[in-house]
Amino acid sequence: MSEAQRRPLEGRGIVVTRPAHQAAHLAELIRAAGGRAILFPVIEIVEVGDLQPLLALIDRLDEFDLAIFISPNAVNKAMNLIKARRALPPHLQLAAIGRSGVRELRHFGITAVIAPAARFDSEALLELPALRDVAGKRIVIFRGDGGRELLGDTLTARGAAIEYAECYRRGRPQLDAAPLLKAWARNEVHAITGTSSEGLRNLFDLVGKLGQSWLKKTPLFVPHPRIEQAARELGLATVVLTAQGDEGLVQGLEQWFAVHA
């Protein structure tokens, strides 16, 4: 195997837009493939203003049959509070949408998790047998503020009683875009990874008019069709839909640069 084959992202600058505390794994994969990870976190995860509703719900966990964690952040925020306050009810089933959520639950010693095996979104979770027959069940959904209602609405239509537990807020960080703009000007930015539609819109706003002109010409790699659609609405010219997860993003980057040398 040649050095080029082993390091397919050699000399490529790849922007990682994940929240700062979640960027390490993707950055490591990019570096392992020879690329340079340019960290530019476009979403900030902050505490909810009032924890009391969340704590009150945690105290009532015995009332629920299933707890769904929308994201790794939801797992981290909720499980730290739960572990500090009580034990998980033995009958409570746990579900997560993606591999990252499953990994985060494993950090808390939880291995029995309902989760999709391929696509990592609400639609894929809803297709699983455990989420189809939910009539009469009580389900709590741990999530950030706002977000899509598809999961809760669909489970309600299937006869479940749903409660939401908002355990963090998403915000746009105060970032200095100048270093990223300078890297673009030096032709050191070759691709961008985008892992949420909200984050992509934040990126568009943060880089300003000059950055937007470069952004529209820089290949964007995304793991979900919803983010691809958001990118096209913003006018990005080259949007590459990859397999899901960090590994899927890096595989997509490697395949792209193997062709577009």
C-alpha positions, 0 to 999 in steps of 0.5 A: 500500500502506497503512502498516498493510499494510506493517507488519502486526505494528505494536504487537505484542510477540512473544516469540522463544524461540530460543537467543540466538545464533540469534534475530537473523534471526527478530527482524529479520523481526518488527521489519521487520513492525512488531512488537517482538521480546522475546528470551527464549532458553529453550535454551542451547547448551553444549560437550560435556564431552569433545571426544575422541570427536568429534575421533577421529571427525572424523579418520576422516571418510574412512570415511563416505559421508554426513554428516548435520547435524541442526541449525545448531548441529551444523553450526557446532560440527562444521564449525569443528572439522573446518576447524581439523583437516582438509579434508572428504573429496571423496567425502563427501556432506553433508545437512541437515534444514532451511534454517537448516542449509543456510544455515550450511553455506553460511557454510563454503563448502559449497553441494552439500547434500542437504536437503528443500525443504518440510518440515524434519524427519527424516521429510522428509529420509528421503523423499529418494532419496539417503536411500532407497538407503543399503544398505552405506553408512556414515553419520555423524550430527552432533547434540546430546546425545540427541535423536530416534532416528528418523533413525538407526533408519530408516537402519539398517533400510535397511541403512546403518551409523550412527555418532552424533557429539555435538557440543553439549549443550542446557541450560536457561539461568538466566534472570530471567523478571521482565521478561517477566512484567512485560511480560505484566502490562502487556499488552505480550506478544501472541504467542510463537514456539516452535521446539522441544518441549524449549524450550517445556517449558523456557519453561513451567518458567522462567515459574513459576505466574503466567507459566504462567497467562498463557502458556496464554492467549497465542497460540503460533506453532509450525512443526511438529506435534510442537511443537503437540502438546507445547503442547496437552499443557501446556494452551495454549489457542491454538496456531497451526501455521505454515509452517516456517522463520522466514519461515513463523512471521512469515507465520503471525503476520501472517495471525493478526493480520490477522484478530484485530486 
